[in-house]
Amino acid sequence: MLCLSWQLGLIFIAFSVISLIITNAVAKKNLICAAERQEAIARLTGIAEEYYTGRDVIKAYNHEPESFEKVSEYTESVRVAARNSDFLTNAVNPLIRFLSRICQAVILLIACGWMLTGAMSLGIAQAFFQYITLAAEPLTETSYMINSL
């Protein structure tokens, strides 16, 4: 790409760096959310095991409504934590794709201006655009994989 047009190549590299910075920020936030989800699951598992082993005592002292309420509260915290973590995991892919499309639009506008002035031929612009498309897809998939892990 840099051989065809170093200016457009630098624009693509700038957008790639921005994508990596965003991926890093989302992955850090997702790591926190995933830890919160695991902590909520651990609390729910602990309380469920405790209530299961003590079910005869809970029935004998008529504490079933309180135990049901406590389990419902812990289940809700697991749901919220899982929703937040899953959202961040699945939001990075469309976000990076959107940035790639913005990059393509910017480069396309610049290349069209250069074609109108005769500074760039249609073939070079088309080849450059194709290279961008080919290079952007692995970047998007890598961002998704980093965030999923």
N, C-alpha and C positions, 0 to 999 in steps of 0.2 A: 504494500500500500504506500509506503513511504517513497518508493521509486516512482510511482505514478504522480503523486502530489504530496509533498511533505507537509504543506499547510493543512490539507484535509486529513492527513494522517495524524497530525498533532491534535486536531479537533477530536478525532476518534479516540485517541489515547487519553485526552482530557476527560471525555465522557466515560471511558473505561475506568479511570481512576475514581471518578465520582461514584460509579456503580460499586466499586470495591469498598469505598468508604461507607456507603450506605449499607452494603452487605455486612460489613464489620459491625456497624452500629446496631443493626437489627439482630444480628447473631448474639451480640452481648446482651441485649434486652431479652431475647428469646431464651438464653441460658438462664437468666434470672427467673423467667416465667416457668421454664421447665423444672427448675429446682422447687419452685413454689408448688407446682402440680405434684411432684413426687412427695413433698412434705405433706400435702393435703391427703394424698392417697395413703401414706403411712399412718396418718392420724385416723383416717376412716377404717383402715384395716385393723389397727390396734383396738379401736372402740368396738368394732364388730366382733372381733375375737373375744374381747372382754365380756361383752354382753351375751355372746353365744355360750361361753363357758359358765356364766352366771345366770343363765336364763331361769333356772328354778328359783333362785333367790329373788330375781326381779319379779317373777310371777307371785311368789309368796308374799312379798311386801307391796304388791300392787304398784310397781314403778314402771309398768309398760308404757304409759303415755310419755313419761319423761325420757325413757330410753329411746322411744320412737322419735321424739323431738330432737334429741341429741344426734341420732344417726342421720336424720333429715338435714340437720344443720351442717354436719360434716360432708354429707353427700353434695349439698349445694356448694360448699367451698371447693370440692373436687371439680364440679361442673364449671365453675367460674374460672378456676386455674387452668383447666384443660382447654376451655374456649379461648382464653388469652394466648396460651402457648400455640394452639393450632392455628389461630389467626395469624400470628407472626410467622409461623412456618410457611403458611400458604400465601401470605401477602407479598413475600419478597420476589417471587417469580413474576407476577404481573407488574410489580414496581420496576424491576430491572428491564423487563420488556418495554415498558413505557419509556424509560430513559433511552433505550436503544432506538426506539422509534423517533424520539425527539432528536437524537443524534443524527439519524438518517435524514430527517426533515431539514435540519440545519445544513448538513453537508450537501443535500440535494439543492437547496436554495443557492448556496455558494457556487456549486458546480454549474447550475443553470445560468447564473450571472456570468461566470467565466466562459460558458459556451456561447452566450450572446455576444460577448466581446471578442470571441475568437481565441481566448487564452487556453481553452481546453476543448478537445474534440469529444463528440458524443460517445465514441467507443471507450475512451479513457474514463469518462464519467460513469458509463455503464459498468465497466470492469471494477472501478473503485467501489461503486455501490454494491456490486455483487460480493466483493471481498468483505465489505462491512457486514453484510448480511451473514456471511459464513463465519466471521469472527465473533459476531455478537451472540450467536446461539450458544456456543460453549461457555461464554461468560455468564449468560443467564442460567444455564444448567449448573455451572459451578457455584453460583450464588445460592441456588436452591439447595444443592447438596450440602454446602457449608452450613446453611441455616437449619437444614433438617438434622444434621448430626448434632 
